[in-house]
């Protein structure tokens, strides 16, 4: 459990850093803000995102899962609202940041299959 939490924190922090390097207007003020943003995003994805996904399940099924990117964009905006050092100026940049976060979380996700 703790191992998964640390991996998610690192993946979110690296994803926010990559987004701030690739997209110039997306930025963090310093290293502390970047680490705090990764931590806040990790807890938002663990606590709030599952409830939002549950309540938006009908529209998510209609869009074949693409609405999840919209939910991830809202989670990025919520993180930027809660952390003063994270600056995301537009919806498009938040969407692209959410896309980077989703891909990196997918890549860093620990394998769930059991090895015998």
LUMDREN-317457 format. One record per atom (N, C-alpha, C): residue number from 1; x, y, z; atom name. Coordinates in nm, 4 decimals, decimal comma, padded with zeros to 6 digits. Example, Ala and Ser with C-alpha at 12.3 -4.5 7.8 and 13.67 -1.06 7.14 Angstrom:
+-----+----------+----------+----------+------+
|  nr |     east |    north |       up | atom |
+-----+----------+----------+----------+------+
|   1 |  01,3190 | -00,5690 |  00,7800 |    N |
|   1 |  01,2300 | -00,4500 |  00,7800 |   CA |
|   1 |  01,3200 | -00,3300 |  00,7800 |    C |
|   2 |  01,2850 | -00,2250 |  00,7080 |    N |
|   2 |  01,3670 | -00,1060 |  00,7140 |   CA |
|   2 |  01,2900 |  00,0030 |  00,7870 |    C |
+-----+----------+----------+----------+------+
This chain:
+-----+----------+----------+----------+------+
|  nr |     east |    north |       up | atom |
+-----+----------+----------+----------+------+
|   1 |  00,0825 | -00,1198 |  00,0000 |    N |
|   1 |  00,0000 |  00,0000 |  00,0000 |   CA |
|   1 |  00,0872 |  00,1266 |  00,0000 |    C |
|   2 |  00,1818 |  00,1312 |  00,0929 |    N |
|   2 |  00,2695 |  00,2477 |  00,0998 |   CA |
|   2 |  00,3581 |  00,2569 | -00,0238 |    C |
|   3 |  00,3993 |  00,1406 | -00,0753 |    N |
|   3 |  00,4816 |  00,1367 | -00,1952 |   CA |
|   3 |  00,4051 |  00,1956 | -00,3141 |    C |
|   4 |  00,2779 |  00,1597 | -00,3278 |    N |
|   4 |  00,1936 |  00,2118 | -00,4357 |   CA |
|   4 |  00,1732 |  00,3616 | -00,4200 |    C |
|   5 |  00,1552 |  00,4076 | -00,2978 |    N |
|   5 |  00,1377 |  00,5509 | -00,2721 |   CA |
|   5 |  00,2620 |  00,6293 | -00,3125 |    C |
|   6 |  00,3780 |  00,5770 | -00,2817 |    N |
|   6 |  00,5028 |  00,6451 | -00,3172 |   CA |
|   6 |  00,5219 |  00,6469 | -00,4684 |    C |
|   7 |  00,4893 |  00,5359 | -00,5345 |    N |
|   7 |  00,5017 |  00,5305 | -00,6804 |   CA |
|   7 |  00,4072 |  00,6298 | -00,7458 |    C |
|   8 |  00,2848 |  00,6390 | -00,6961 |    N |
|   8 |  00,1890 |  00,7359 | -00,7525 |   CA |
|   8 |  00,2345 |  00,8800 | -00,7285 |    C |
|   9 |  00,2882 |  00,9057 | -00,6091 |    N |
|   9 |  00,3390 |  01,0395 | -00,5795 |   CA |
|   9 |  00,4525 |  01,0765 | -00,6748 |    C |
|  10 |  00,5462 |  00,9843 | -00,6951 |    N |
|  10 |  00,6575 |  01,0110 | -00,7861 |   CA |
|  10 |  00,6095 |  01,0286 | -00,9296 |    C |
|  11 |  00,5152 |  00,9454 | -00,9720 |    N |
|  11 |  00,4629 |  00,9567 | -01,1082 |   CA |
|  11 |  00,3913 |  01,0898 | -01,1289 |    C |
|  12 |  00,3111 |  01,1321 | -01,0313 |    N |
|  12 |  00,2410 |  01,2603 | -01,0432 |   CA |
|  12 |  00,3384 |  01,3777 | -01,0415 |    C |
|  13 |  00,4392 |  01,3700 | -00,9560 |    N |
|  13 |  00,5366 |  01,4785 | -00,9484 |   CA |
|  13 |  00,6174 |  01,4881 | -01,0773 |    C |
|  14 |  00,6595 |  01,3739 | -01,1294 |    N |
|  14 |  00,7350 |  01,3739 | -01,2552 |   CA |
|  14 |  00,6468 |  01,4233 | -01,3695 |    C |
|  15 |  00,5211 |  01,3826 | -01,3706 |    N |
|  15 |  00,4292 |  01,4263 | -01,4767 |   CA |
|  15 |  00,4069 |  01,5768 | -01,4720 |    C |
|  16 |  00,3920 |  01,6322 | -01,3529 |    N |
|  16 |  00,3753 |  01,7778 | -01,3424 |   CA |
|  16 |  00,5033 |  01,8498 | -01,3849 |    C |
|  17 |  00,6180 |  01,7926 | -01,3528 |    N |
|  17 |  00,7447 |  01,8519 | -01,3964 |   CA |
|  17 |  00,7572 |  01,8470 | -01,5487 |    C |
|  18 |  00,7247 |  01,7319 | -01,6082 |    N |
|  18 |  00,7311 |  01,7189 | -01,7542 |   CA |
|  18 |  00,6360 |  01,8179 | -01,8201 |    C |
|  19 |  00,5152 |  01,8326 | -01,7647 |    N |
|  19 |  00,4192 |  01,9281 | -01,8208 |   CA |
|  19 |  00,4716 |  02,0708 | -01,8102 |    C |
|  20 |  00,5411 |  02,1030 | -01,7016 |    N |
|  20 |  00,5937 |  02,2392 | -01,6872 |   CA |
|  20 |  00,7125 |  02,2644 | -01,7801 |    C |
|  21 |  00,7816 |  02,1579 | -01,8208 |    N |
|  21 |  00,8923 |  02,1733 | -01,9144 |   CA |
|  21 |  00,8399 |  02,1808 | -02,0582 |    C |
|  22 |  00,7448 |  02,0954 | -02,0907 |    N |
|  22 |  00,6924 |  02,0893 | -02,2276 |   CA |
|  22 |  00,6056 |  02,2106 | -02,2590 |    C |
|  23 |  00,5183 |  02,2476 | -02,1680 |    N |
|  23 |  00,4280 |  02,3619 | -02,1881 |   CA |
|  23 |  00,4762 |  02,4772 | -02,1012 |    C |
|  24 |  00,5316 |  02,5777 | -02,1633 |    N |
|  24 |  00,5955 |  02,6876 | -02,0905 |   CA |
|  24 |  00,5001 |  02,7625 | -01,9965 |    C |
|  25 |  00,3740 |  02,7897 | -02,0347 |    N |
|  25 |  00,2879 |  02,8611 | -01,9398 |   CA |
|  25 |  00,2535 |  02,7818 | -01,8138 |    C |
|  26 |  00,2589 |  02,6487 | -01,8200 |    N |
|  26 |  00,2372 |  02,5672 | -01,7005 |   CA |
|  26 |  00,3662 |  02,5694 | -01,6216 |    C |
|  27 |  00,3582 |  02,6180 | -01,4981 |    N |
|  27 |  00,4821 |  02,6282 | -01,4212 |   CA |
|  27 |  00,4556 |  02,6158 | -01,2708 |    C |
|  28 |  00,5614 |  02,5823 | -01,2022 |    N |
|  28 |  00,5602 |  02,5827 | -01,0566 |   CA |
|  28 |  00,6631 |  02,6850 | -01,0111 |    C |
|  29 |  00,6368 |  02,7477 | -00,8996 |    N |
|  29 |  00,7244 |  02,8548 | -00,8546 |   CA |
|  29 |  00,8591 |  02,8029 | -00,8052 |    C |
|  30 |  00,8588 |  02,6868 | -00,7396 |    N |
|  30 |  00,9840 |  02,6296 | -00,6893 |   CA |
|  30 |  00,9664 |  02,4798 | -00,6679 |    C |
|  31 |  01,0709 |  02,4161 | -00,6178 |    N |
|  31 |  01,0685 |  02,2711 | -00,5963 |   CA |
|  31 |  00,9657 |  02,2330 | -00,4902 |    C |
|  32 |  00,9527 |  02,3158 | -00,3895 |    N |
|  32 |  00,8552 |  02,2883 | -00,2835 |   CA |
|  32 |  00,7131 |  02,2859 | -00,3395 |    C |
|  33 |  00,6822 |  02,3793 | -00,4276 |    N |
|  33 |  00,5490 |  02,3831 | -00,4883 |   CA |
|  33 |  00,5273 |  02,2619 | -00,5778 |    C |
|  34 |  00,6319 |  02,2182 | -00,6470 |    N |
|  34 |  00,6204 |  02,0998 | -00,7316 |   CA |
|  34 |  00,5926 |  01,9749 | -00,6476 |    C |
|  35 |  00,6667 |  01,9576 | -00,5390 |    N |
|  35 |  00,6452 |  01,8416 | -00,4526 |   CA |
|  35 |  00,5090 |  01,8462 | -00,3845 |    C |
|  36 |  00,4675 |  01,9650 | -00,3411 |    N |
|  36 |  00,3355 |  01,9793 | -00,2801 |   CA |
|  36 |  00,2254 |  01,9522 | -00,3820 |    C |
|  37 |  00,2457 |  01,9959 | -00,5054 |    N |
|  37 |  00,1481 |  01,9696 | -00,6114 |   CA |
|  37 |  00,1358 |  01,8201 | -00,6383 |    C |
|  38 |  00,2477 |  01,7508 | -00,6417 |    N |
|  38 |  00,2443 |  01,6058 | -00,6613 |   CA |
|  38 |  00,1737 |  01,5345 | -00,5476 |    C |
|  39 |  00,1982 |  01,5799 | -00,4251 |    N |
|  39 |  00,1337 |  01,5200 | -00,3085 |   CA |
|  39 | -00,0167 |  01,5456 | -00,3091 |    C |
|  40 | -00,0558 |  01,6694 | -00,3359 |    N |
|  40 | -00,1983 |  01,7044 | -00,3381 |   CA |
|  40 | -00,2694 |  01,6290 | -00,4508 |    C |
|  41 | -00,2073 |  01,6222 | -00,5677 |    N |
|  41 | -00,2685 |  01,5502 | -00,6794 |   CA |
|  41 | -00,2823 |  01,4013 | -00,6477 |    C |
|  42 | -00,1853 |  01,3446 | -00,5784 |    N |
|  42 | -00,1941 |  01,2043 | -00,5395 |   CA |
|  42 | -00,3126 |  01,1804 | -00,4477 |    C |
|  43 | -00,3302 |  01,2660 | -00,3480 |    N |
|  43 | -00,4418 |  01,2480 | -00,2557 |   CA |
|  43 | -00,5762 |  01,2796 | -00,3211 |    C |
|  44 | -00,5799 |  01,3758 | -00,4107 |    N |
|  44 | -00,7039 |  01,4040 | -00,4838 |   CA |
|  44 | -00,7414 |  01,2841 | -00,5701 |    C |
|  45 | -00,6416 |  01,2250 | -00,6369 |    N |
|  45 | -00,6697 |  01,1081 | -00,7209 |   CA |
|  45 | -00,7102 |  00,9867 | -00,6385 |    C |
|  46 | -00,6666 |  00,9802 | -00,5143 |    N |
|  46 | -00,7039 |  00,8670 | -00,4302 |   CA |
|  46 | -00,8388 |  00,8855 | -00,3613 |    C |
|  47 | -00,8737 |  01,0083 | -00,3249 |    N |
|  47 | -00,9930 |  01,0313 | -00,2437 |   CA |
|  47 | -01,1118 |  01,0874 | -00,3216 |    C |
|  48 | -01,0893 |  01,1869 | -00,4039 |    N |
|  48 | -01,2002 |  01,2569 | -00,4699 |   CA |
|  48 | -01,2322 |  01,1974 | -00,6058 |    C |
|  49 | -01,1300 |  01,1641 | -00,6826 |    N |
|  49 | -01,1500 |  01,1153 | -00,8190 |   CA |
|  49 | -01,2385 |  00,9905 | -00,8273 |    C |
|  50 | -01,2245 |  00,8898 | -00,7386 |    N |
|  50 | -01,3135 |  00,7733 | -00,7493 |   CA |
|  50 | -01,4613 |  00,8077 | -00,7321 |    C |
|  51 | -01,4916 |  00,9026 | -00,6446 |    N |
|  51 | -01,6322 |  00,9428 | -00,6271 |   CA |
|  51 | -01,6836 |  01,0151 | -00,7510 |    C |
|  52 | -01,6012 |  01,1009 | -00,8091 |    N |
|  52 | -01,6428 |  01,1730 | -00,9299 |   CA |
|  52 | -01,6613 |  01,0758 | -01,0460 |    C |
|  53 | -01,5717 |  00,9787 | -01,0584 |    N |
|  53 | -01,5844 |  00,8772 | -01,1631 |   CA |
|  53 | -01,7142 |  00,7984 | -01,1433 |    C |
|  54 | -01,7459 |  00,7647 | -01,0189 |    N |
|  54 | -01,8690 |  00,6894 | -00,9909 |   CA |
|  54 | -01,9929 |  00,7692 | -01,0311 |    C |
|  55 | -01,9966 |  00,8972 | -00,9954 |    N |
|  55 | -02,1147 |  00,9778 | -01,0250 |   CA |
|  55 | -02,1257 |  01,0143 | -01,1734 |    C |
|  56 | -02,0158 |  01,0108 | -01,2447 |    N |
|  56 | -02,0193 |  01,0403 | -01,3886 |   CA |
|  56 | -02,0132 |  00,9135 | -01,4725 |    C |
|  57 | -02,0415 |  00,7999 | -01,4109 |    N |
|  57 | -02,0338 |  00,6726 | -01,4814 |   CA |
|  57 | -02,1246 |  00,6645 | -01,6043 |    C |
|  58 | -02,2493 |  00,7132 | -01,5996 |    N |
|  58 | -02,3329 |  00,7043 | -01,7207 |   CA |
|  58 | -02,2738 |  00,7794 | -01,8403 |    C |
|  59 | -02,2265 |  00,9017 | -01,8185 |    N |
|  59 | -02,1682 |  00,9770 | -01,9308 |   CA |
|  59 | -02,0344 |  00,9162 | -01,9718 |    C |
|  60 | -01,9644 |  00,8574 | -01,8761 |    N |
|  60 | -01,8384 |  00,7911 | -01,9074 |   CA |
|  60 | -01,8625 |  00,6679 | -01,9952 |    C |
|  61 | -01,9684 |  00,5963 | -01,9686 |    N |
|  61 | -02,0030 |  00,4812 | -02,0524 |   CA |
|  61 | -02,0466 |  00,5252 | -02,1919 |    C |
|  62 | -02,1202 |  00,6345 | -02,1998 |    N |
|  62 | -02,1647 |  00,6846 | -02,3304 |   CA |
|  62 | -02,0478 |  00,7315 | -02,4170 |    C |
|  63 | -01,9451 |  00,7845 | -02,3545 |    N |
|  63 | -01,8298 |  00,8339 | -02,4301 |   CA |
|  63 | -01,7183 |  00,7302 | -02,4382 |    C |
|  64 | -01,7487 |  00,6090 | -02,3945 |    N |
|  64 | -01,6528 |  00,4980 | -02,3987 |   CA |
|  64 | -01,5232 |  00,5290 | -02,3221 |    C |
|  65 | -01,5373 |  00,5983 | -02,2112 |    N |
|  65 | -01,4240 |  00,6256 | -02,1239 |   CA |
|  65 | -01,3507 |  00,7553 | -02,1500 |    C |
|  66 | -01,3848 |  00,8253 | -02,2570 |    N |
|  66 | -01,3130 |  00,9503 | -02,2873 |   CA |
|  66 | -01,3458 |  01,0618 | -02,1892 |    C |
|  67 | -01,4600 |  01,0529 | -02,1221 |    N |
|  67 | -01,4953 |  01,1553 | -02,0242 |   CA |
|  67 | -01,4000 |  01,1521 | -01,9047 |    C |
|  68 | -01,3281 |  01,0430 | -01,8879 |    N |
|  68 | -01,2297 |  01,0347 | -01,7803 |   CA |
|  68 | -01,1224 |  01,1425 | -01,7954 |    C |
|  69 | -01,0892 |  01,1782 | -01,9189 |    N |
|  69 | -00,9924 |  01,2866 | -01,9404 |   CA |
|  69 | -01,0464 |  01,4206 | -01,8908 |    C |
|  70 | -01,1766 |  01,4402 | -01,9040 |    N |
|  70 | -01,2377 |  01,5628 | -01,8517 |   CA |
|  70 | -01,2308 |  01,5620 | -01,6992 |    C |
|  71 | -01,2581 |  01,4477 | -01,6387 |    N |
|  71 | -01,2486 |  01,4364 | -01,4926 |   CA |
|  71 | -01,1050 |  01,4617 | -01,4475 |    C |
|  72 | -01,0071 |  01,4073 | -01,5204 |    N |
|  72 | -00,8669 |  01,4314 | -01,4859 |   CA |
|  72 | -00,8303 |  01,5790 | -01,4994 |    C |
|  73 | -00,8872 |  01,6455 | -01,5994 |    N |
|  73 | -00,8632 |  01,7892 | -01,6159 |   CA |
|  73 | -00,9173 |  01,8670 | -01,4961 |    C |
|  74 | -01,0343 |  01,8294 | -01,4489 |    N |
|  74 | -01,0920 |  01,8956 | -01,3309 |   CA |
|  74 | -01,0044 |  01,8707 | -01,2078 |    C |
|  75 | -00,9478 |  01,7507 | -01,1969 |    N |
|  75 | -00,8596 |  01,7210 | -01,0839 |   CA |
|  75 | -00,7313 |  01,8053 | -01,0900 |    C |
|  76 | -00,6821 |  01,8287 | -01,2104 |    N |
|  76 | -00,5644 |  01,9151 | -01,2268 |   CA |
|  76 | -00,5984 |  02,0584 | -01,1869 |    C |
|  77 | -00,7162 |  02,1062 | -01,2303 |    N |
|  77 | -00,7588 |  02,2412 | -01,1911 |   CA |
|  77 | -00,7763 |  02,2523 | -01,0399 |    C |
|  78 | -00,8312 |  02,1483 | -00,9774 |    N |
|  78 | -00,8480 |  02,1491 | -00,8326 |   CA |
|  78 | -00,7124 |  02,1540 | -00,7624 |    C |
|  79 | -00,6158 |  02,0810 | -00,8141 |    N |
|  79 | -00,4810 |  02,0852 | -00,7582 |   CA |
|  79 | -00,4200 |  02,2245 | -00,7725 |    C |
|  80 | -00,4378 |  02,2850 | -00,8904 |    N |
|  80 | -00,3841 |  02,4201 | -00,9116 |   CA |
|  80 | -00,4530 |  02,5215 | -00,8210 |    C |
|  81 | -00,5804 |  02,4981 | -00,7900 |    N |
|  81 | -00,6522 |  02,5881 | -00,6998 |   CA |
|  81 | -00,6020 |  02,5738 | -00,5558 |    C |
|  82 | -00,5716 |  02,4512 | -00,5158 |    N |
|  82 | -00,5301 |  02,4270 | -00,3775 |   CA |
|  82 | -00,3835 |  02,4605 | -00,3511 |    C |
|  83 | -00,2996 |  02,4494 | -00,4542 |    N |
|  83 | -00,1560 |  02,4761 | -00,4373 |   CA |
|  83 | -00,1247 |  02,6094 | -00,5038 |    C |
|  84 | -00,0895 |  02,7107 | -00,4254 |    N |
|  84 | -00,0662 |  02,8428 | -00,4840 |   CA |
|  84 |  00,0537 |  02,8490 | -00,5784 |    C |
|  85 |  00,1491 |  02,7585 | -00,5673 |    N |
|  85 |  00,2684 |  02,7637 | -00,6513 |   CA |
|  85 |  00,2533 |  02,6962 | -00,7859 |    C |
|  86 |  00,1403 |  02,6307 | -00,8120 |    N |
|  86 |  00,1161 |  02,5651 | -00,9399 |   CA |
|  86 |  00,0290 |  02,6564 | -01,0253 |    C |
|  87 |  00,0800 |  02,6931 | -01,1430 |    N |
|  87 |  00,0101 |  02,7883 | -01,2295 |   CA |
|  87 | -00,0246 |  02,7191 | -01,3606 |    C |
|  88 | -00,1551 |  02,7057 | -01,3851 |    N |
|  88 | -00,2055 |  02,6487 | -01,5104 |   CA |
|  88 | -00,3059 |  02,7497 | -01,5656 |    C |
|  89 | -00,2684 |  02,8247 | -01,6697 |    N |
|  89 | -00,3494 |  02,9387 | -01,7117 |   CA |
|  89 | -00,4726 |  02,9075 | -01,7968 |    C |
|  90 | -00,4788 |  02,7919 | -01,8612 |    N |
|  90 | -00,5927 |  02,7699 | -01,9510 |   CA |
|  90 | -00,6437 |  02,6274 | -01,9404 |    C |
|  91 | -00,7641 |  02,6081 | -01,9910 |    N |
|  91 | -00,8268 |  02,4763 | -01,9894 |   CA |
|  91 | -00,7531 |  02,3797 | -02,0815 |    C |
|  92 | -00,7085 |  02,4274 | -02,1958 |    N |
|  92 | -00,6354 |  02,3414 | -02,2880 |   CA |
|  92 | -00,5062 |  02,2908 | -02,2244 |    C |
|  93 | -00,4351 |  02,3777 | -02,1561 |    N |
|  93 | -00,3111 |  02,3351 | -02,0898 |   CA |
|  93 | -00,3398 |  02,2395 | -01,9743 |    C |
|  94 | -00,4510 |  02,2604 | -01,9049 |    N |
|  94 | -00,4894 |  02,1667 | -01,7989 |   CA |
|  94 | -00,5244 |  02,0307 | -01,8588 |    C |
|  95 | -00,5913 |  02,0304 | -01,9737 |    N |
|  95 | -00,6250 |  01,9056 | -02,0415 |   CA |
|  95 | -00,4989 |  01,8318 | -02,0860 |    C |
|  96 | -00,4050 |  01,9047 | -02,1446 |    N |
|  96 | -00,2805 |  01,8423 | -02,1893 |   CA |
|  96 | -00,1966 |  01,7940 | -02,0707 |    C |
|  97 | -00,1985 |  01,8685 | -01,9615 |    N |
|  97 | -00,1303 |  01,8248 | -01,8398 |   CA |
|  97 | -00,1947 |  01,6980 | -01,7857 |    C |
|  98 | -00,3278 |  01,6934 | -01,7870 |    N |
|  98 | -00,3988 |  01,5730 | -01,7416 |   CA |
|  98 | -00,3661 |  01,4542 | -01,8305 |    C |
|  99 | -00,3479 |  01,4785 | -01,9588 |    N |
|  99 | -00,3107 |  01,3710 | -02,0507 |   CA |
|  99 | -00,1712 |  01,3163 | -02,0163 |    C |
| 100 | -00,0781 |  01,4053 | -01,9879 |    N |
| 100 |  00,0571 |  01,3629 | -01,9492 |   CA |
| 100 |  00,0528 |  01,2871 | -01,8165 |    C |
| 101 | -00,0243 |  01,3375 | -01,7214 |    N |
| 101 | -00,0363 |  01,2708 | -01,5914 |   CA |
| 101 | -00,0968 |  01,1314 | -01,6094 |    C |
| 102 | -00,1978 |  01,1194 | -01,6933 |    N |
| 102 | -00,2615 |  00,9894 | -01,7163 |   CA |
| 102 | -00,1651 |  00,8899 | -01,7786 |    C |
| 103 | -00,0902 |  00,9335 | -01,8782 |    N |
| 103 |  00,0035 |  00,8434 | -01,9454 |   CA |
| 103 |  00,1148 |  00,8002 | -01,8497 |    C |
| 104 |  00,1697 |  00,8928 | -01,7737 |    N |
| 104 |  00,2773 |  00,8563 | -01,6821 |   CA |
| 104 |  00,2278 |  00,7696 | -01,5673 |    C |
| 105 |  00,1054 |  00,7941 | -01,5199 |    N |
| 105 |  00,0490 |  00,7058 | -01,4177 |   CA |
| 105 |  00,0272 |  00,5659 | -01,4731 |    C |
| 106 | -00,0101 |  00,5561 | -01,5988 |    N |
| 106 | -00,0266 |  00,4261 | -01,6616 |   CA |
| 106 |  00,1082 |  00,3539 | -01,6744 |    C |
| 107 |  00,2119 |  00,4287 | -01,7095 |    N |
| 107 |  00,3443 |  00,3683 | -01,7241 |   CA |
| 107 |  00,4047 |  00,3259 | -01,5903 |    C |
| 108 |  00,3803 |  00,4046 | -01,4854 |    N |
| 108 |  00,4379 |  00,3755 | -01,3543 |   CA |
| 108 |  00,3507 |  00,2847 | -01,2686 |    C |
| 109 |  00,2354 |  00,2463 | -01,3188 |    N |
| 109 |  00,1429 |  00,1650 | -01,2410 |   CA |
| 109 |  00,2038 |  00,0277 | -01,2145 |    C |
| 110 |  00,2055 | -00,0129 | -01,0875 |    N |
| 110 |  00,2613 | -00,1451 | -01,0587 |   CA |
| 110 |  00,1711 | -00,2549 | -01,1153 |    C |
| 111 |  00,2326 | -00,3630 | -01,1542 |    N |
| 111 |  00,1579 | -00,4743 | -01,2122 |   CA |
| 111 |  00,0663 | -00,5356 | -01,1077 |    C |
| 112 | -00,0571 | -00,5642 | -01,1471 |    N |
| 112 | -00,1538 | -00,6209 | -01,0538 |   CA |
| 112 | -00,1615 | -00,7729 | -01,0632 |    C |
| 113 | -00,0969 | -00,8312 | -01,1612 |    N |
| 113 | -00,1047 | -00,9763 | -01,1718 |   CA |
| 113 | -00,0098 | -01,0410 | -01,0716 |    C |
| 114 | -00,0493 | -01,1551 | -01,0268 |    N |
| 114 |  00,0323 | -01,2266 | -00,9295 |   CA |
| 114 |  00,1327 | -01,3137 | -01,0021 |    C |
| 115 |  00,2492 | -01,3172 | -00,9490 |    N |
| 115 |  00,3529 | -01,4036 | -01,0036 |   CA |
| 115 |  00,3607 | -01,5286 | -00,9184 |    C |
| 116 |  00,3505 | -01,6407 | -00,9805 |    N |
| 116 |  00,3498 | -01,7678 | -00,9077 |   CA |
| 116 |  00,4862 | -01,8251 | -00,8995 |    C |
+-----+----------+----------+----------+------+
